[in-house]
């Protein structure tokens, strides 16, 4: 969504000067002539990942990072589910332990961990965001297409070679279970958060992934081509912002 958004903003004013910087976990695209900036915080779990004596710990009940990285913005857009299931120990998992309810665990059910972490995030928003000055969005679940049984395809097929969307307006395989968790947590919050409900429209786009053409080894059915599906997500975001 981030790459798509900055490209769409730049295309709207192609002659304007811009800057792009990276500092630690923060990337910033700015248009000085318009006095605006778009920033990406690479805190993909929202809750804290902390180095301790035992190793690196994913703390499901701690969100200290929000106190210095998410305050005083006009708009906040949160997104996290993708990384909760795209972690393999020894390859791309940035933590060695999970802290849940004061207990240190080697691992736990990722859906349960996601819900606990998202609940911690929701409490931070309720305690720290002023809805009169900051509008908060949560990007819905971005689906994957590694198993074609979800669209009634052959058992061995994936997104590779798919050139057309799923017909119709519903997905045979149903919604990912994380969708219900997101809606449950958002419903429980006292501060308003707008859900960018992009899951169903993205489920239908089994043809929208880079697959074997991502420039890396393997078959990528979880990220999206650009231009492509994330542009639609940002069109929805623009429609909401322009009418709110």
C-alpha positions, 0 to 999 in steps of 0.5 A, spaced: 500 500 500 505 504 501 509 504 495 502 505 491 500 511 495 507 515 494 506 513 487 499 515 486 501 522 490 507 523 486 503 522 479 498 527 481 503 533 482 509 530 477 512 537 476 513 538 484 519 537 488 520 531 492 524 528 497 525 520 500 529 519 506 530 512 510 532 513 517 532 507 521 525 504 521 522 510 518 521 512 511 519 519 509 516 521 502 515 529 502 512 534 498 515 541 500 511 545 496 505 542 499 508 542 506 506 534 506 509 528 508 507 520 508 511 516 513 512 509 513 514 506 520 517 499 519 514 496 526 510 490 522 507 487 528 505 494 532 507 491 538 514 491 541 520 486 539 525 487 544 532 484 545 533 481 552 538 477 555 534 470 553 534 473 546 529 477 542 522 477 544 515 479 541 511 482 547 504 482 545 502 486 551 507 492 550 507 497 545 512 503 547 514 504 540 507 507 539 509 513 544 514 516 540 512 514 533 505 514 532 503 521 535 501 528 532 499 525 525 493 528 521 492 521 519 494 514 521 493 507 517 495 501 521 496 494 517 499 488 520 496 481 519 501 479 513 507 479 518 504 474 523 503 468 518 509 470 514 515 468 519 519 462 519 524 461 524 531 461 522 529 465 515 525 471 516 522 471 524 525 477 527 524 474 534 525 468 538 520 468 544 513 471 545 511 474 551 504 473 553 500 474 559 507 475 563 509 468 560 515 467 555 513 462 550 517 459 544 511 460 540 504 460 540 498 459 535 499 465 531 491 467 530 491 468 538 497 472 538 495 476 533 488 477 536 492 479 543 497 484 539 491 487 536 488 488 542 494 491 545 494 496 539 487 498 540 488 500 547 493 504 545 489 508 540 483 509 545 488 512 550 492 516 545 489 518 539 484 525 539 479 523 533 478 531 533 485 532 530 487 525 527 483 520 523 485 513 524 484 507 519 486 500 519 487 496 513 483 490 512 486 483 511 491 482 505 489 475 502 494 470 499 493 465 493 497 459 494 492 454 495 487 454 489 482 450 492 480 457 495 477 458 488 475 451 486 481 450 482 485 444 482 489 441 488 496 443 486 495 450 483 497 456 486 497 464 483 502 462 478 499 462 471 493 465 473 491 471 468 483 472 470 480 474 477 475 470 480 468 470 477 463 473 481 463 478 488 464 472 493 470 468 494 468 460 494 473 459 500 470 464 504 474 470 508 480 469 512 479 467 520 483 474 521 478 478 518 473 476 524 478 478 529 480 485 526 472 486 526 471 484 533 477 488 536 475 494 532 468 494 534 470 494 542 474 500 541 472 507 544 475 511 539 473 511 531 477 507 527 475 506 519 476 499 516 479 499 509 475 493 508 479 490 502 479 483 503 474 480 499 476 485 493 483 482 493 481 475 494 478 475 487 484 477 484 488 471 484 491 474 478 494 480 481 501 477 485 508 477 482 508 469 482 515 467 479 516 474 476 518 478 483 525 478 481 527 473 487 527 465 487 520 462 489 513 463 487 510 469 491 502 469 492 502 474 498 505 480 495 501 484 489 504 487 483 504 494 482 500 497 478 495 493 481 490 491 487 493 496 492 492 502 487 484 500 488 485 500 496 488 507 495 482 509 491 478 507 496 482 511 502 482 517 497 474 516 497 473 516 504 478 522 506 475 526 500 468 525 503 470 525 511 
